[in-house]
Amino acid sequence: MMIHDLTVRVRPQNKNAHALCIVLLALAAAGFVTSFTVPLYRGIIQLFAAILIVAALTVYARYLGSKYSYEIFTNDGEGEPLFIVRQETGKRISILCRVSLAGISEVVPLSMKEAKERAKTSGAHRYLYTSTLFPSRAYYVKVRTRHEKADLILEGSDEFFSYLDASAKEAALLIPPFAEEEE
């Protein structure tokens, strides 16, 4: 197998996020309407409604307004092949993660709960790059480089992650990962 460039956009299943956003906005609207009929607790009800609006905007920004894409970048054989995670929010594109493919030591499909538990027990930094609210399944990607130990929790297709795993193993043969330093 030869590593080649590949970009995949994650297609989140956000029916839960849409429903949650609508419910939060409806409750906020009901809170503001109720605050005009109950003058005694007007300030408290309006504060609660404002908090619900902030929660709805947070759900929108995190799950509905952001899209992730994953990229395997080889730079035409010059340098190390990289794995890149990008986030698109409106017209703004941000690179959230850029690691050497040779630094990826494990790619495992797990439930979201299992992936979070595994990342918590590893002692490394945990990065959650999922745009589906309550995904049933995620991929745990263990990254170990000279400068960072990280656990990535991602979502996507089985085909992409099996290709990522195979590419990481091939990259580790071409460019061996760093040797652990003795402490």
Sequence and secondary structure as in RCSB ss.txt:
>XXXX:A:sequence
MMIHDLTVRVRPQNKNAHALCIVLLALAAAGFVTSFTVPLYRGIIQLFAAILIVAALTVYARYLGSKYSYEIFTN
DGEGEPLFIVRQETGKRISILCRVSLAGISEVVPLSMKEAKERAKTSGAHRYLYTSTLFPSRAYYVKVRTRHEKA
DLILEGSDEFFSYLDASAKEAALLIPPFAEEEE
>XXXX:A:secstr
     EEEE     HHHHHHHHHHHHHHHHHHHHHHH GGGHHHHHHHHHHHHHHHHHHIIIIISEEEEEEEE G
GGSS  EEEEEEEETTEEEEEEEEEGGGEEEEEEEEHHHHHHHHHHH SEEEEE  SSS SEEEEEEEE SS EE
EEEE   HHHHHHHHHHHHHHHHHS        
